[in-house]
Amino acid sequence: MKPYLKLIFRLHALARMAERGFAPEQIKIAIHTATTIEEYPNDTPYPSCLFLFWLGHRPVHVVAANNEDDGETIIITVYEPSPEKWSDGYTRRRQ
């Protein structure tokens, strides 16, 4: 999934970003170079996916959904993945 230029941040995402020290401007820039690591085509109301990108030395995961009708990407949540839960450079969930 390729994100649209128009980004919408859910209140949940903004709250989590504030808690974790991420600025919306950082996410707006980085999401367009992010790698899609999981896709959720059956999510509702819109298909979503999990992106990975790096802000400096910090890995960042973003869950986002594309609203194709309005040409916008909705940022659902943003977090720094835990090495205990992720492997292969934060691209694969540990079993």
N, C-alpha and C positions, 0 to 999 in steps of 0.2 A: 504494500500500500504506500503510495506516495502522498505526503501531506499537501493540502491546498495552501495557497498563500494566506488565505483568511483563516486565522486561528481564533478559536473561542475557548476561553478557560472556564471550566466549571468552578464553582465556589470551593468544592472539595479540593480540586487541584491547587487553587491559589492558597488555601489554608495549609496544605501539605508542603507546598513550595516555601512558604514563609517559615514553617517549622524547620525545614531542612536546609535553608539558606540558598535557595535558588530564586533568581529574579526572572520575571516573565520575559524580559529582553533576551536573557541567555537562552531560554527555551525556544523563543521565536527564531533565533539565528541557528541554533544547533539542530533543531528537528529536521531541517531540510537537508542535512548531511548525515542523518542518523541511519543506522542499519536496522531493518526489520528483522526481528528474531523469532517472533511468534505471530500468527494470524488467527483471528477469531471471526470467521466469516458468518457465523450464525448468531452473533451478538445482536441484541436489539436495544434501541431502535435502529442502530446502524452497525455495520461490520466494523470491527476494531482490530487493533494490533498492538504489539509491544515493540517499542523502539529502544535501541541502545545507542548512546553516543557518549563522548568524553568531554568533560569540562575541566581542562587542565589534566590533573591526575585522577579526578573523580569520575567513576563510571556513573552514568545516569540512565535509568529506565523511565520511559514515558508510555503510558497507555493512552491511546488516542483513537478516535472514531471519525470516519469520513461521512459527512452528510453530502452526498452527491447532488441532491436536489438544489441545495443552497450554495454548493461549492465552498464548503468550509470544513475545517478539521477541528474537532472538539477534543481538547486536552482534558482527560478524565483524572489522571493522577500522575505524579512525578515522585520518584524516590531513588535513593542510592542503593543498589542491590547489595545484599550481604554475600560475602564469599562463602559462608556456610551453606547458603541455599543455591548458589550459582557456580558453575564451572566453565571452563573453556573461554576465559575472558568475559564472563558474565553473559554468555550466550545460551547456556544450557542449564536447565534445572537439575540440581542433584537429586538422586533417587533416595 
